[in-house]
């Protein structure tokens, strides 16, 4: 069992409705006897209404308490009522309206009540963003000089507002450092850390802020894709003087830099007060968050080394054991050989130094998990006698005991009542408890000093032919409880069935000898129908041919659409094919008609005409023979974007099977994707749009300077009206995406992970000059650790919007890599001549920079 300490959270009210709605709630019920000023409803009445699921009425009572508290100047009760009212509105699924209500209400001015509202406001925004994630993801930023309604906020704006709320609390950190968490116990659940660790409001607010910054769902795409470009060494080590310069409210600053700044400040504050354990906990939180965000092996190795170095300086404080536990977890997560041995040694050090501390208990739990015996069992479905038929995957286990229970497979099939044809669950327990094993044996397993899973193949003792349930147990008595039993089914046989579906819909099976591969004639093969309700039914029986071992089953009316399996017997040998195979009737090929439909263009405006032409043909696809159909009626229909028929016309095809006509597009219909469909089959897609001619164009020029990875690049562009003057008033928004390109051999030889596609790596805005030109400067970043075999295709897209709202886009693509030339040599022949030296493929890489082909 892994031990963990509880951290600061806002938790549910206890009412099922509120918990289901994801409402952020107070830590405990309100005290029932205190009355708000002015004789308003008591908190006890609110709690009663909540318990009765009368949330709307409870919200109204809380509003009365809030109004009375505000009138009397009781800011503590006002904050409490305001938060409670928002909780109840959120519980009624008013995620958006409750956040808007909280923003519009005046907030208390006293420090603690205002801090409580701020701490509640930020998670409320997060809850809203998650509840409406899809809809919010479709929004585009609204450019306005006035206030923008919450309903139009983008995910980035919501995240920025939540960060701003925490930043305001962060500015009061010096005052909050003198208050304990209990000062806001109505709103925060106190954690279970030892005294002196995470017990001040400064700690609570900092760790809640860090949790938001670490949530990558609120990162911008270029931030998620640009983690590798951060100074990881400085981020891991920390630098309090530099962190003070980090603009916490600036959305362009990477959240990990903000996270580091907040934890730098907290760690330095505790260290300055001589609170070494609290400072160490701030360091451990940095380790946890960065280890989750930095996934490259070299970055995680850097985190482990830094933590190990820091623990050397604090072995005299009990929280050092928690640091050892954290380091052991990090080492255990490493896939390199020997990592579990090192993790166990680290955890043992922590458990030995401070056995009664929380960290010591966690260290012991880690040691127990690493040393925990574990095994899995698998076997061949069918195999010959004396073969290595059983596979054991195991660790920390010296030996396994086996029992083989003989089961009459045919009798088992007749009484099975589910789709699993082999014993399992309680049936397996009963088999072990009551039946006598046909064989029992023990296998000594090789030691696993690295504490990782290893595979060992087991050869069962000589077993007579038939079906066996092989049960394994770490203990010789096969007792249950703390002794996990594993089981697998094995058919010891020389009979093998090859089953296939014939072209005519029949089920065919070939019985062969597993030893020689020769046909096994005379085998009795039974076709069973799956039926989990009344039991599986034998539908038919046949004998395999002596010449080729074949047997075939033809469907009868009752077997159509049902699933079947096959069971065969030949002397003492049995075979089972449990695959869900069925009968199907291949339709008789017949002639079909269709048409090729063409239109005069692809885009139309309302009230314009669609000129169409259709070529009608008929034939059989199985023969690939088609011919046009002359002098026949052809019906075509125009469908709008909603799939509704607009107009239908019937004309006659000419001697060449073609027909032509026109449709008029009416006004008032939905714009979008329309279609012209022929009744015999075939269609043409068109679009109906309202559009106007563009008034200006936007271009991006080829950069004058050579482009290089991880170096600033500048692209210049311009916008000019078609009548000749430049576009001087407007805005420019640009976006850069990156897509990795790997050599063809990368996947098979190196086993690399396939790229996720184009990633956004930079965004920004630019301004238009008096001559209509603009400049876009960014750094085409790429991780050098990916190697020289990877190249990157970048795409810059610039959108220019003039003062009339018209937008024109220009794009430019370029390819960069860590080498300047890549060459590939291939032979033009795929065979070699005797006595002559064979050539091959080769790839050459030289230099560094932009790439071309030789």
PyMOL commands that set and color helices and strands:
alter all, ss='L'
color gray80, all
select helices_A, chain A and resi 16-21+43-51+55-72+75-91+95-104+111-131+133-137+150-152+155-171+173-176+181-184+201-214+216-218+221-225+227-229+232-237+240-243+255-272+276-293+297-314+320-332+339-353+358-371+409-415+426-434+557-559+746-750+784-786
alter helices_A, ss='H'
color red, helices_A
select strands_A, chain A and resi 374-379+382-383+390-395+399-407+439-444+454-458+466-473+485-492+495-501+507-513+524-529+537-543+550-553+564-570+573-581+592-599+603-604+609-620+625-628+633-639+645-652+658-664+672-678+683-688+696-700+712-721+730-741+759-767+773-779+791-802+807-817+821-825+842-846+849-850+852-853
alter strands_A, ss='S'
color yellow, strands_A
deselect
rebuild
show_as cartoon
